[in-house]
Amino acid sequence: MSAKTFELSPGYTISRVIRGGWQLAGGHGAIDRQQAVADLIATFDAGIWTYDCADIYTGVEELIGAARLRLASERGLDAAARMKVHTKLVPDLERLAGISRDYIRGIVDQSLRRLKTERLDLVQFHWWDYAIAGYVDAMGWLNELRLEGKVRNLGTTNFDTPRLAEILAAGIPLVSQQLQYSVLDQRPANSLAGLAAKNGVSFLCYGSVAGGFLSDKWLDVAEPSTPLENRSLVKYKLIIDDFGGWELFQQLLRALKAVGDRHGVDIATIASAWVLQQPQAAAVIVGARNQAHALANTKIMDVALDAEDMAGIAAVIAQSQGPLGDVYTLERDRHGRHGSIMHYNLNAGRT
């Protein structure tokens, strides 16, 4: 394994930085479609040739599909084949009780059409409520589609340790789990990493820069007052509070800045590079507001943190108070601080 690539399954290699697609979704403002496609191809050319999207990200599968078609048209099928695309299948909470084999097949076929491909590289499955049975059956139906050749790899998104163990025990060949992981939020290390290591499951990590909080922009800045600018900031400010509050967060930023100065990069780059050095971490998923931001993210793969770097960061983390518990447990509590800001039904009106 090089610093820039990771073999997620036999014969299937991804870039260790994955271009996130959520910022291209319709809910984040007007999207210049032509520019978005050009940006996706520029990211590919810079060395980030793996992309993350979802059935619930409005318009994003279609944009990536358009980029794939343009690559094929201008550079040939081999170039298009080098683009790896990971999508997610996220049934609405209100639909869970009625999930069927036909429903799962329909969503996969929809993603195939949007992404302009005959086989999905990776489908990552999410389930909102464990009290509703069906997630193991749904993974079984996805595995049928894998055996048919419509899906190459199977993964999960935000499952906790007991439920991931349940899916693995059912014989589902998982290669990955997408989850939140950062210097502020190390819940994956509590128990899930051990299970994943025993079963060959790698982590695809989002939230490595905590919605932008882990950046030079917030160094030596007073704690922001509410309301915050967007839901992402609200979400990650709760993580900062659980970590130990604003002053400890500032200590962490200073430690990251010291490491970044030694490597000639910014805080955000160090924060993501730290995640890549955690057990089971295959890649970080990073968003980009524009082409320049996307190209800057390639620097993450050039940074190798040494023992001194890791020790300086660990000294601050050792003072943290949380967040506690298993992966995504806080977010699943729909009445709690974290879960109450989540959107659980995102497919309404999607075609």
N, C-alpha and C positions, 0 to 999 in steps of 0.2 A: 504493500500500500504506500503510495506517495502522499505527500502533504496535500496534494490537490485533488486526489481521486480516492474513491472507496468502492470496493467490490461488495455491493449490497446483497447479491446472490450470485451463484456460480455463473460467470459469463456476463453479469450485468453490473456495470460500473457507472457511478455517478460522480459529479463534481462535489467537493466537500462544502461548497457554498451553493445553495439552491435559491433561485430567484423566486421570491414569494409573489403570489398573484393577487392577494386580497386588496392591495391598493389600486388595482385596476378595475375593481368592481364598481358597479354603477352608483353605489351609495357613497362613494368618495369624491363626488364631483364629476364634472363633464370630462369625458375621455376623448382625446383626438385619436381616432382609431388608426389612422395612417402613421402618426408619430409613435403610438404605442407599439405597433408591429415593428417599426424601425428600431425602437429601443430594445425590444426583445431580441432582435437579431444582433444588435450591437453587444448585448450582454453575452450572447452565444460566442461571438467572435473574441470577446475578452477572456473567455475561459470558464464562464459560468454557463454550462450547457444542460443544466437540470432545472426544471421549472415545477412549481407547486401551484395547484389550482383546486377547484372544488365545484361540484354540481350547484352549490348554493352561492358561488361568487358570480353575480350577474354579469354575463358577457365575457368572462375571462377565458373560459374554455374556447370560445369562438375566436378570441384574439390570438391565443396560442396556436390554434388550428390554422389561422391565417398566416402566422409566422412560419409554421411548418410547410405550408403550401408554397410560400414565397421562397423558402430555402430550397425546396425540391425543384421549383421552376428555374431559379437562377443558378443553382450550384449542383443540382442533381440529387438523386434519391439517397445516395450515401451520406450527404451532408444532412439531409432531413432526418435520417435514421440516427445520427449522432445526438440529436435533440431528445433528451429524456424528459418525459412529462408525467408527473405524479398528480393524480386527482383524488378527491375525497367523495365518499358517498355518505350524506348526512340526512337521514330521514327526519322530518319534522317530529317534534314531540307528540303532536296530536295524531300522527299517523302510526306510531310505533305498534299499537295493539293490533293493527291490521296488516302488518308487513307480510308480504307473500313472495314466493319465488318469482312470480311474474313482475311484481313491483321492482325487485332487485334487478332482474334482467332488463326491464324497461329503462332504468336509470343508467345502467352500463351501456346499453345501446345508444341512449341519448348522448352520453359522453363520447362514445366512438364517433358519432356524427359530428359533434361540435369540434372535436380535436382532429378530424380528418385523418383517421387512422383505422387500421383493422384490428389492432391489439393495444390495449391500455398497458403502459409500462408498470404502473403500480396503482392499485385502488386501496385507499385507506378508509376504513369503516368507523363510523362514530355512532354511539347509542346514548341518548340523553338520560334515560331513567332505568336503572337496574331493577326496579320494582316491576317493570313490565317485561315479561319473558319474551325471548325471540332473538336475542343477539347471536347466540351460538348457531341457531338455524340459519340466520341471515348470512353468517360467515360461511356456513356450509354451502349455501346457494351461490355465493361468490366463488367458492372453490370449484363448484361445477363449471362455472364460466371460465375459470383458469384452465381446467382440464379440457374444455372445448377450444381453447386457444384465443379467447377474447380478452383475457387478462394474463399478463406475464407474472406479476408478483402481487401478493396480498399483504396488507398491513392494517393496523388499527390506528385510531386517533383518540388519545386521552382515556384509555381504559386503565383501571387501577390494577394492582397486583393480583388479587383473587380472581377477577374476571378475565384478565389476560391468561392466567393459569388455566381457567376453565376452557377458554377457546383453544389453547394449545393442547390440553388433554383430549379435546375432541378430534385431534388429528389435523387441525388446520395449519398449513405450512406458512406461518407468518415470517416475514423477513424484517419487518420494521414496525415501530410505533412512532407516530408524530406526537410530540408533547412539548410543554413549556419547560424550558431549562435555562437558567442564567445564574450569574453570581449572586443574584438576589433570591432566586427560587430554585432550591436544590432538592425538591421533593422526589424527583426520579431516583436519587441515590438512596432514599430511605429503605426501600425494599425491592422496587421494580428492577433496578439494575442487576441485582443478583439473579432474579428469574430470567431476565433477558439474556444474561451471559450464558446461562445453562442451556438456553434454547436457540441460540443463534439469532436473537432479535436485536436489531440495531435501532438507535434513536435518531430521528430526524427532528431537530430542535427548533422551535419557534420561540420568540420572546427573548432572544439573547441580548437585545439592547433595550428591553423593557419599554417598548413603544417610543423609544427616543430618550427616555430618562437617563440611560447609561450613555451619556455623550458629554462632550465639552460644554455644550450649551447650558447644562444644569450645574456645572461646577461653581461653587461659591455663590450660589443663587439662593435667595430666601425661599422658604417653603411656600409653594403656591397656594392661593386661597381658592375655595370652591365658588362657583362651578368651574371645572376644568374645561379645556377647549373641546375635547372629544371623549368618546367612550373608552378609547384605547388608553388615554392618559388616566382616566378614572380607574380603570382596571389595574394598571401597573402602579398607580399611587397606593392602592390597597396593598399590593405586594411590598412596597417600600415600608408602609406602616407595620406590616407583619414582620418584616426583616429586622426592624428595630427603631424605625423612625428616621426623621430627616437628618439629624446630626450624624448618626451612624452611616447613613447613605452618603453623606458628604465625605466621611472618612474613606468610604469605599471608592468614591470617585477620585479622591486624591491618590489612593494607592494605585488605581488603574492609570491615572495620569503619569505617575512616576514610571510605571512599566512602559507606557506608551512613549514617553520621552526617550527611554533607552533604545527603543526600536524605531523611533521616527514615525510613529503613527498615532492616531487619535484614540480617545477612550473607547469609542464604539468598536473599533477594530480589535482592541485588546479584549473587550468583553466577549466578543464572538469567538476570538481565538482561544480564550479560556474554556469555553464550552466544548470546542473541538477536541480538547485534551482530556475530557472527562470519559470515564469508562462507558462503553457502549455508544458513544456519540459518533455517528457517521457523518453528519452534516448539520449545518445551521441554515435555517430558512430566513432570508432577509428581504425586506421590502425595498422598494426604490421609488422615489418620487419622480425621478427623471434619469436620463441616460448617464449623466455625470455621476450621480449617486450610485447607480448600478455598477459602473466601472470601478468606482472607489472600493466597492465591496470585494473586489478580487484580491485586495491587499490582505484580507483575512487569511487567505491560504498561504501567504508568504511569511507569516509570523509563527515562530516556534518559541514558546515560552520556556525558560530554563527554571532550574530549582529556585533561584533567587526571586524570579518573577512570581512564581506560584506561591512561595512562602509569604511574600508581601501581601498578596491578595488574601491568602488563607488566614493571616493574622486578623484581618477585619472580619471575615466571614465567621471566625470563631466566636465573635462577640454577638452574633445575630441570634434572634429569638425564634425565627421561623422564616417562611410559613411552614407549618407543621402538617403532618399527615401524608396520605398517599396522593398520587397524581390525580389532579382534577377533582378531588373530594370537595374542596371548598366551593368550587364553581358549580358543582351538582346540587348544592343546597339552594334551592330556588328562593328560599326565604332569608338566606344569609347575606352578608355584606357583599360577597363576591358573586354569588349566583343571581342575586336580584337585578343585576345590570345586564345579564346575558339575554340574548335573543334566541328562543328555542324553536321558532317556526319561521324558517327562512325561505321556504320553497313556494310560498303563495304567489300565484301569478306567473311562475316560471314555466316556460315552454321549451 
